[in-house]
Amino acid sequence: QVQLVESGGGSVQPGGSLRLSCAASGRSFSISAMGWYRQAPGKQRELVATMPNGGSAYYADFVKGRFTISRDNAKNTVYLQMNSLKPENTAVYYCNVGVYSVSQTYWGQGTQVTVSS
């Protein structure tokens, strides 16, 4: 079992920045891909960015050039640096982690990001 703890959400004005973190813990696991999803009210959960282990990051078109995903494998932590935030970025952001030799992925509890003036 893998536990994920997210932090870093909050409220910010348009044009501001936030940095989300997601730390994974558990027993005897090896992480494959790490990523971030978001879910706005009344909408489906959608991919924001993902990064495979040792691979290149992938970004949804709506965040390219503004968001950066990174990971620290030694800490089993994934980050999402969000710059130039817009009101339409308001959502609950969830981290998602894959584990080798396990068919399921794991979800964080979600962290609210609100962009408003």
Backbone as ProteinMPNN parsed JSONL, in Angstrom:
{"seq_chain_A": "QVQLVESGGGSVQPGGSLRLSCAASGRSFSISAMGWYRQAPGKQRELVATMPNGGSAYYADFVKGRFTISRDNAKNTVYLQMNSLKPENTAVYYCNVGVYSVSQTYWGQGTQVTVSS", "coords_chain_A": {"N_chain_A": [[0.846, -1.189, 0.0], [0.476, 2.216, -0.794], [0.842, 5.433, 0.404], [-0.169, 8.745, -0.188], [0.606, 12.104, 0.275], [-0.464, 15.279, -0.127], [0.434, 18.731, -0.579], [0.489, 22.346, -0.52], [-1.499, 23.7, -1.919], [-3.885, 26.429, -2.312], [-5.094, 29.835, -2.167], [-4.79, 32.269, -4.698], [-3.995, 35.22, -6.536], [-4.848, 36.079, -9.953], [-2.208, 35.481, -12.245], [-0.414, 34.839, -10.321], [1.627, 32.455, -8.445], [1.946, 29.022, -7.477], [3.179, 26.176, -5.697], [2.849, 22.825, -5.778], [3.146, 19.859, -3.832], [3.735, 16.355, -3.53], [4.079, 13.658, -1.587], [5.14, 10.342, -1.424], [4.67, 7.393, 0.478], [5.282, 4.258, 2.149], [5.529, 0.661, 2.184], [8.092, -1.183, 0.729], [8.027, -0.424, -2.137], [8.306, 0.592, -5.545], [8.41, 3.332, -7.476], [6.863, 4.156, -10.535], [5.544, 6.006, -12.889], [4.753, 9.437, -12.148], [2.32, 11.871, -11.53], [0.08, 14.673, -12.125], [-3.325, 15.537, -11.772], [-6.407, 17.288, -12.363], [-9.54, 18.482, -11.11], [-12.244, 20.3, -11.827], [-15.17, 22.024, -10.544], [-18.093, 20.306, -11.417], [-16.951, 19.14, -13.601], [-15.067, 16.592, -15.364], [-12.307, 14.682, -14.048], [-9.064, 15.523, -15.127], [-5.975, 15.098, -16.914], [-3.067, 16.87, -15.992], [-0.227, 17.012, -15.945], [2.463, 14.722, -16.398], [5.109, 12.498, -15.451], [7.23, 10.037, -16.36], [9.315, 7.504, -14.785], [12.566, 8.365, -15.135], [12.026, 9.428, -17.6], [10.712, 11.805, -20.054], [8.802, 14.741, -19.344], [5.266, 15.147, -19.731], [2.807, 17.391, -20.814], [-0.451, 18.758, -20.487], [-2.103, 20.63, -23.016], [-3.2, 23.015, -22.079], [-1.567, 23.935, -20.056], [0.979, 24.182, -20.877], [4.15, 25.695, -20.896], [3.608, 27.189, -18.668], [3.307, 25.634, -16.373], [5.348, 23.391, -14.481], [6.444, 20.16, -14.052], [8.15, 18.141, -11.733], [10.322, 15.73, -10.17], [11.565, 14.125, -7.258], [13.285, 11.472, -6.818], [14.658, 10.31, -4.721], [13.285, 11.177, -2.552], [10.815, 10.285, -3.09], [8.899, 12.027, -4.15], [6.774, 14.235, -5.905], [6.467, 17.249, -7.721], [4.625, 20.19, -8.616], [5.07, 23.02, -10.195], [3.394, 25.938, -10.561], [2.882, 28.602, -12.553], [1.917, 31.942, -13.572], [-0.855, 31.821, -13.093], [-4.317, 31.289, -13.846], [-7.807, 32.192, -13.592], [-9.301, 30.061, -14.615], [-7.778, 27.915, -13.947], [-8.568, 27.114, -11.501], [-9.327, 24.518, -9.344], [-9.552, 21.228, -7.848], [-6.584, 19.659, -7.21], [-4.974, 16.651, -7.891], [-2.519, 14.272, -7.044], [-1.046, 11.503, -8.713], [0.197, 8.273, -8.683], [2.113, 5.694, -10.027], [3.075, 2.288, -9.511], [5.649, -0.051, -9.874], [5.029, -3.373, -10.867], [2.51, -3.439, -9.851], [-0.863, -3.293, -10.606], [-2.669, -1.226, -10.195], [-3.035, 2.364, -9.78], [-2.19, 5.025, -7.517], [-3.871, 7.541, -5.626], [-3.628, 10.919, -4.463], [-5.036, 12.89, -1.756], [-6.058, 15.178, -2.708], [-5.809, 18.666, -3.353], [-6.907, 21.939, -2.912], [-6.895, 24.466, -5.323], [-7.295, 27.805, -5.842], [-7.908, 30.432, -7.952], [-8.299, 33.714, -8.035], [-9.388, 37.091, -8.196]], "CA_chain_A": [[0.0, 0.0, 0.0], [1.21, 3.471, -0.906], [0.104, 6.608, 0.863], [0.25, 9.996, -0.811], [0.22, 13.3, 1.02], [-0.293, 16.476, -0.939], [0.468, 20.025, 0.102], [0.854, 23.474, -1.351], [-2.614, 24.406, -2.527], [-4.305, 27.653, -1.65], [-5.718, 30.878, -2.986], [-3.824, 33.178, -5.291], [-4.559, 36.119, -7.548], [-4.405, 35.783, -11.32], [-0.814, 35.817, -12.486], [0.412, 34.359, -9.229], [2.258, 31.136, -8.536], [1.852, 28.064, -6.382], [3.938, 24.953, -5.891], [2.245, 21.663, -5.138], [4.028, 18.73, -3.542], [3.057, 15.1, -3.218], [5.073, 12.718, -1.08], [4.661, 8.963, -1.329], [5.287, 6.569, 1.518], [4.73, 2.918, 2.237], [6.509, -0.399, 2.353], [8.571, -1.995, -0.393], [7.453, -0.058, -3.412], [9.168, 1.291, -6.486], [7.5, 4.187, -8.236], [7.068, 4.339, -11.971], [5.164, 7.364, -13.286], [4.136, 10.341, -11.177], [1.638, 12.903, -12.291], [-0.93, 15.536, -11.504], [-4.616, 15.701, -12.427], [-7.236, 18.296, -11.719], [-10.982, 18.349, -11.299], [-12.991, 21.523, -11.544], [-16.569, 21.723, -10.215], [-18.955, 19.934, -12.529], [-16.184, 18.61, -14.729], [-14.346, 15.35, -15.109], [-10.901, 14.784, -13.708], [-8.253, 15.515, -16.34], [-4.538, 15.104, -16.733], [-2.359, 18.14, -16.095], [1.154, 16.721, -16.32], [2.95, 13.445, -15.897], [6.524, 12.263, -15.694], [7.639, 8.652, -16.082], [10.596, 7.356, -14.119], [13.649, 8.446, -16.098], [11.549, 9.885, -18.895], [10.402, 13.213, -20.229], [7.494, 15.171, -18.873], [4.183, 15.411, -20.678], [1.915, 18.419, -20.295], [-1.659, 19.096, -21.216], [-1.909, 21.858, -23.782], [-3.64, 24.22, -21.373], [-0.586, 24.373, -19.061], [2.326, 24.246, -21.465], [4.842, 26.966, -20.754], [3.294, 27.838, -17.383], [3.465, 24.669, -15.278], [6.498, 22.497, -14.592], [6.431, 19.006, -13.16], [9.47, 17.597, -11.418], [10.246, 14.683, -9.158], [12.769, 13.793, -6.492], [13.127, 10.043, -6.568], [15.199, 9.972, -3.398], [12.255, 11.526, -1.573], [9.512, 9.786, -3.575], [8.059, 13.226, -4.16], [6.557, 14.913, -7.173], [6.115, 18.651, -7.551], [4.034, 20.903, -9.735], [5.231, 24.468, -10.103], [2.359, 26.563, -11.38], [3.108, 30.033, -12.722], [0.953, 32.659, -14.416], [-2.134, 31.15, -12.87], [-5.512, 31.921, -14.38], [-9.021, 31.737, -12.889], [-9.73, 28.762, -15.126], [-6.964, 26.869, -13.324], [-9.187, 26.76, -10.235], [-9.736, 23.116, -9.317], [-8.857, 20.371, -6.896], [-5.475, 18.997, -7.895], [-4.668, 15.346, -7.322], [-1.368, 13.566, -7.583], [-1.289, 10.111, -9.079], [1.483, 7.577, -8.699], [2.137, 4.297, -10.426], [4.071, 1.462, -8.839], [6.022, -1.234, -10.648], [4.499, -4.678, -10.475], [1.16, -3.278, -9.296], [-1.707, -2.849, -11.721], [-3.4, -0.004, -9.879], [-2.285, 3.56, -9.421], [-2.615, 5.58, -6.244], [-4.28, 8.94, -5.688], [-3.574, 11.744, -3.281], [-6.34, 13.301, -1.221], [-6.49, 16.373, -3.415], [-5.543, 19.964, -2.731], [-7.673, 22.978, -3.619], [-6.224, 25.643, -5.878], [-8.283, 28.812, -6.223], [-7.303, 31.61, -8.573], [-9.367, 34.705, -8.056], [-9.011, 38.439, -7.793]], "C_chain_A": [[0.885, 1.244, 0.0], [0.306, 4.59, -0.422], [0.701, 7.855, 0.224], [-0.266, 11.166, 0.009], [0.569, 14.52, 0.183], [-0.23, 17.716, -0.062], [0.734, 21.107, -0.922], [-0.283, 24.202, -2.029], [-2.95, 25.675, -1.759], [-4.972, 28.594, -2.612], [-4.667, 31.856, -3.465], [-4.533, 34.056, -6.312], [-4.093, 35.7, -8.94], [-2.997, 36.311, -11.57], [0.13, 35.325, -11.418], [0.927, 32.952, -9.455], [1.964, 30.311, -7.291], [2.719, 26.86, -6.725], [3.289, 23.835, -5.085], [3.308, 20.584, -4.927], [3.195, 17.51, -3.221], [4.124, 14.087, -2.83], [4.449, 11.332, -0.913], [5.408, 8.22, -0.23], [4.612, 5.212, 1.546], [5.852, 1.913, 2.4], [6.822, -1.056, 1.016], [7.884, -1.657, -1.708], [8.488, 0.679, -4.248], [8.272, 2.035, -7.464], [7.876, 4.23, -9.705], [6.703, 5.782, -12.33], [4.564, 8.129, -12.11], [3.482, 11.472, -11.955], [0.642, 13.683, -11.469], [-2.164, 15.59, -12.398], [-5.353, 16.821, -11.72], [-8.699, 17.993, -12.006], [-11.654, 19.639, -10.856], [-14.44, 21.159, -11.244], [-17.397, 21.42, -11.462], [-18.246, 19.348, -13.728], [-15.483, 17.312, -14.336], [-12.901, 15.628, -14.729], [-10.076, 14.669, -14.993], [-6.779, 15.619, -16.008], [-3.975, 16.514, -16.894], [-0.932, 17.895, -16.605], [1.548, 15.38, -15.725], [4.41, 13.277, -16.253], [6.85, 10.814, -15.366], [8.993, 8.618, -15.388], [11.717, 7.347, -15.162], [13.253, 8.948, -17.46], [11.244, 11.367, -18.911], [8.991, 13.522, -19.752], [6.525, 15.355, -20.037], [3.237, 16.405, -20.024], [0.655, 18.508, -21.15], [-1.455, 20.441, -21.898], [-2.226, 23.11, -22.973], [-2.649, 24.689, -20.3], [0.821, 24.517, -19.627], [2.908, 25.653, -21.361], [4.583, 27.666, -19.444], [3.524, 26.919, -16.192], [4.696, 23.807, -15.554], [6.376, 21.376, -13.571], [7.866, 18.541, -12.939], [9.309, 16.541, -10.336], [11.606, 14.499, -8.51], [12.627, 12.331, -6.095], [13.653, 9.629, -5.202], [14.177, 10.229, -2.296], [10.887, 10.99, -1.955], [8.48, 10.905, -3.626], [7.979, 13.795, -5.563], [6.057, 16.321, -6.88], [5.415, 19.166, -8.802], [4.179, 22.395, -9.458], [4.265, 25.113, -11.084], [2.582, 28.066, -11.391], [2.029, 30.637, -13.617], [-0.437, 32.034, -14.308], [-3.301, 31.99, -13.359], [-6.731, 31.438, -13.593], [-9.486, 30.357, -13.349], [-8.862, 27.604, -14.641], [-7.523, 26.439, -11.963], [-9.741, 25.352, -10.294], [-9.131, 22.455, -8.092], [-7.803, 19.602, -7.68], [-5.11, 17.72, -7.131], [-3.354, 14.811, -7.895], [-1.738, 12.103, -7.789], [0.049, 9.427, -9.272], [1.286, 6.13, -9.114], [3.275, 3.567, -9.731], [4.364, 0.24, -9.704], [5.44, -2.492, -10.023], [3.141, -4.592, -9.788], [0.281, -2.691, -10.381], [-2.429, -1.541, -11.442], [-2.451, 1.17, -9.72], [-2.887, 4.112, -8.131], [-2.873, 7.073, -6.388], [-4.043, 9.638, -4.36], [-4.97, 12.188, -2.879], [-6.893, 14.525, -1.928], [-6.169, 17.632, -2.627], [-6.204, 21.042, -3.576], [-6.747, 24.105, -4.065], [-7.309, 26.596, -6.366], [-7.553, 30.04, -6.743], [-8.407, 32.638, -8.764], [-8.82, 36.05, -7.618], [-9.947, 38.963, -6.712]], "O_chain_A": [[1.898, 1.31, 0.696], [-0.861, 4.67, -0.805], [1.919, 7.994, 0.113], [-1.437, 11.206, 0.388], [1.726, 14.757, -0.165], [-0.769, 17.747, 1.044], [1.15, 20.829, -2.047], [-0.056, 25.234, -2.661], [-2.38, 25.958, -0.705], [-5.364, 28.219, -3.717], [-3.761, 32.225, -2.718], [-5.553, 33.666, -6.88], [-3.063, 35.043, -9.083], [-2.643, 37.42, -11.169], [1.348, 35.385, -11.587], [0.701, 32.342, -10.499], [1.763, 30.845, -6.2], [2.961, 26.565, -7.896], [3.198, 23.905, -3.859], [4.231, 20.422, -5.726], [2.084, 17.619, -2.703], [4.965, 13.708, -3.645], [3.372, 11.183, -0.335], [6.61, 8.397, -0.038], [3.507, 5.041, 1.03], [6.985, 2.274, 2.717], [5.92, -1.436, 0.27], [7.236, -2.508, -2.316], [9.414, 1.301, -3.726], [7.479, 1.43, -8.186], [9.049, 4.327, -10.065], [7.498, 6.69, -12.088], [3.957, 7.551, -11.208], [4.043, 11.967, -12.933], [0.397, 13.399, -10.296], [-2.059, 15.677, -13.621], [-4.977, 17.245, -10.628], [-9.045, 17.345, -12.994], [-11.633, 20.011, -9.683], [-14.898, 20.09, -11.649], [-17.395, 22.182, -12.429], [-18.868, 19.088, -14.757], [-15.331, 16.986, -13.159], [-12.348, 16.68, -15.053], [-10.355, 13.823, -15.842], [-6.388, 16.152, -14.97], [-4.353, 17.251, -17.806], [-0.499, 18.507, -17.581], [1.032, 14.963, -14.688], [4.891, 13.844, -17.234], [6.755, 10.408, -14.208], [9.729, 9.604, -15.407], [11.804, 6.428, -15.977], [14.057, 8.904, -18.392], [11.476, 12.087, -17.94], [8.11, 12.662, -19.762], [6.916, 15.673, -21.161], [2.904, 16.287, -18.844], [0.697, 18.353, -22.371], [-0.714, 21.289, -21.402], [-1.593, 24.149, -23.161], [-2.865, 25.737, -19.691], [1.742, 24.929, -18.922], [2.26, 26.648, -21.686], [5.261, 28.642, -19.124], [3.896, 27.383, -15.114], [5.037, 23.532, -16.704], [6.224, 21.622, -12.375], [8.685, 18.552, -13.858], [8.277, 16.474, -9.669], [12.649, 14.692, -9.135], [11.923, 12.004, -5.139], [13.137, 8.689, -4.597], [14.2, 9.585, -1.247], [9.908, 11.207, -1.24], [7.338, 10.739, -3.199], [8.962, 13.834, -6.304], [5.322, 16.551, -5.92], [5.598, 18.638, -9.898], [3.497, 22.953, -8.599], [4.319, 24.86, -12.288], [2.48, 28.723, -10.355], [1.321, 29.922, -14.327], [-1.096, 31.761, -15.312], [-3.282, 33.22, -13.297], [-6.68, 30.369, -12.986], [-10.007, 29.577, -12.552], [-9.176, 26.442, -14.897], [-7.009, 25.506, -11.346], [-10.528, 25.022, -11.18], [-8.307, 23.043, -7.391], [-8.106, 18.971, -8.693], [-4.961, 17.718, -5.909], [-3.118, 14.895, -9.1], [-2.62, 11.558, -7.125], [0.932, 9.952, -9.951], [0.402, 5.437, -8.61], [4.305, 4.158, -9.405], [3.451, -0.418, -10.201], [5.378, -2.634, -8.802], [2.676, -5.572, -9.206], [0.645, -1.696, -11.008], [-2.768, -0.818, -12.379], [-1.243, 1.005, -9.551], [-3.971, 3.702, -7.715], [-2.205, 7.772, -7.15], [-4.223, 9.061, -3.288], [-5.953, 11.903, -3.563], [-8.063, 14.868, -1.765], [-6.248, 17.655, -1.399], [-6.077, 21.055, -4.8], [-5.935, 24.618, -3.295], [-8.138, 26.234, -7.201], [-6.697, 30.61, -6.066], [-9.328, 32.444, -9.558], [-7.916, 36.137, -6.787], [-9.783, 40.091, -6.247]]}, "name": "protein", "num_of_chains": 1, "seq": "QVQLVESGGGSVQPGGSLRLSCAASGRSFSISAMGWYRQAPGKQRELVATMPNGGSAYYADFVKGRFTISRDNAKNTVYLQMNSLKPENTAVYYCNVGVYSVSQTYWGQGTQVTVSS"}
